[in-house]
Amino acid sequence: MKQILLALLILIFSTQQILYGQKAKSNINIQESIKLETDKIFDKLVQIRRDFHENPELAGKEKRTQEVVKQHLLDLGLQVETDIYGYGLLGILKGDKKGKNIAWRTDMDALPNDFPDKSDFKSKVKGVQHGCGHDVHLAVALGIAEVLAKHKKSLQGTVYFIFQPEEETFKGAKAIVENKKFAQFKLDEIYALHVTALPAGQIMVKPNEMYAYQKEIGIQFKNVLSKEEVKDLSAKIRKSLVRTINGSKPWEIQSILDPKIGLRNPNTIFKDYLIADENFRSYSKNDTFRINAEIYETDASRVKNIIPAVEQVIKDNNFGSQLLSVSFIKENPTVLNHPDLTRNSVNTLENIYGKGFVTADYGQIPYFNDDFAYFQQKVPGVYFLLGGSNFEKGNIAMNHAPNFEVDEECIRSGVKTFSSLLFQRGK
């Protein structure tokens, strides 16, 4: 009897090992297939990106972009809906197997810029450019959609590709989540990326805040202040607010790449600071005199201290009797990555591509932000940074800057990496 039981246990254990081995082998085959399919469509995606780069559209005017994206999604066999907000659209890919509802969000709009552009496929629209990388984001998203569509039989769950307009004006995401249809998707998780000046293909992420809290402070006075008074008072307000680590300069945005003080170093200068605009804006409106300034604070708990500090400086400089009010006139939410989902996502990617594949981010970037934050208020979400620079080639993907240029290899990296992530997270 004991021998029979032992034989049965050995048989059960062996069967489990075989099934586990088959499952692991199947997963390896899927990931190899994702890489191969990404390589096959890479050249096409580069051309798609360049088409968007040549034909940029401002926030609220993304009509052509919507039409191009819609046709690509329909050609892939996805269900497409265009009534989510403005020129936004939704591509729905239903896997053949049951699983979670996962979303990938992509922004569509360009910038009102006319900066120098070294590329051979410059903008054809005067005063409008894709100087923030949304053309790259569009190409990556369409690539992910195509790769996953080719694995539909193995795909678990449903992937919702949200192509969002009006990101630069911070309107699109908020409008989409306020649409009743959004709740009907019953999303379990949502993801996004932004190309940035990191080395091409590098993936970076951190739990919680990716950017500093961005506020605009408005000060109103009864009477007009002279230019000298504005200059002097602004300097004193700024001095009272600014906080940095050991006299560092986190307002020098190029330092995010510095190996000693940048985002990749645990001792980064970008993790505990408050930055205030050097040049405050002053003007008269409705019989009042106003001074405005942008503020960037890394610590949410300290935001409440900003207005009292400004009021105190004004009183200390004998302008208290003229002061009408101090308030935040712009308070955009900041990108806030779900801690557990961030860790799970990193583990998922490193199980596929190896330990250290994802670069840890130890800081919060100033000046930039993303309205993806509104999606994260409704659904657990993770926002990644995708490196787009190739310093040897002279490609510097510094967003919103002259000669913004990406190494298009980052498209390949983005498609492969996040196709793998979405495929695994749907289970």
Number of C-alpha atoms within 10 A of each C-alpha: 6 7 8 9 10 11 12 12 12 12 12 12 12 12 12 12 12 12 12 12 12 12 12 12 12 13 15 13 12 17 21 14 16 24 19 14 20 24 15 12 15 21 15 13 23 17 12 20 23 20 18 25 25 18 21 29 24 21 23 19 17 21 14 14 22 19 12 13 23 22 13 16 21 12 10 18 15 21 14 18 13 14 13 21 20 19 23 27 22 24 26 19 23 21 21 14 15 13 16 18 20 24 25 23 22 27 29 32 31 27 20 18 15 14 15 12 16 12 13 8 13 17 22 12 13 10 13 21 30 27 26 22 27 25 27 28 25 24 27 28 27 22 27 27 25 24 25 24 20 15 17 18 12 16 24 22 21 24 27 22 25 23 27 27 32 25 23 20 14 19 16 27 24 18 17 23 19 15 13 10 12 15 13 8 13 12 18 15 23 25 25 19 24 21 28 22 24 23 20 25 22 20 25 22 24 24 18 17 22 26 23 28 25 22 21 17 21 19 22 21 20 14 14 17 19 9 10 9 13 17 15 12 18 25 16 15 18 21 14 15 19 15 18 16 15 7 8 14 15 25 21 9 14 11 17 24 15 12 12 14 18 23 25 19 18 15 15 23 25 29 23 16 22 25 23 24 18 13 13 18 15 20 12 14 9 6 10 15 19 24 18 21 20 20 24 24 25 23 15 11 8 10 16 9 10 19 17 12 13 21 18 14 20 21 13 10 12 10 16 14 10 16 19 14 13 20 17 16 14 13 11 16 20 22 24 21 23 21 16 14 16 21 15 13 20 22 17 17 19 14 11 16 14 11 12 11 17 19 16 17 22 21 26 27 23 24 16 15 20 20 21 28 23 23 21 22 15 16 20 19 26 29 27 20 22 24 26 31 27 21 14 7 9 11 20 24 27 22 19 17 15 16 17 24 24 27 19 21 17 23 30 22 23 29 30 24 22 22 24 23 18 25 25 17 19 21 14
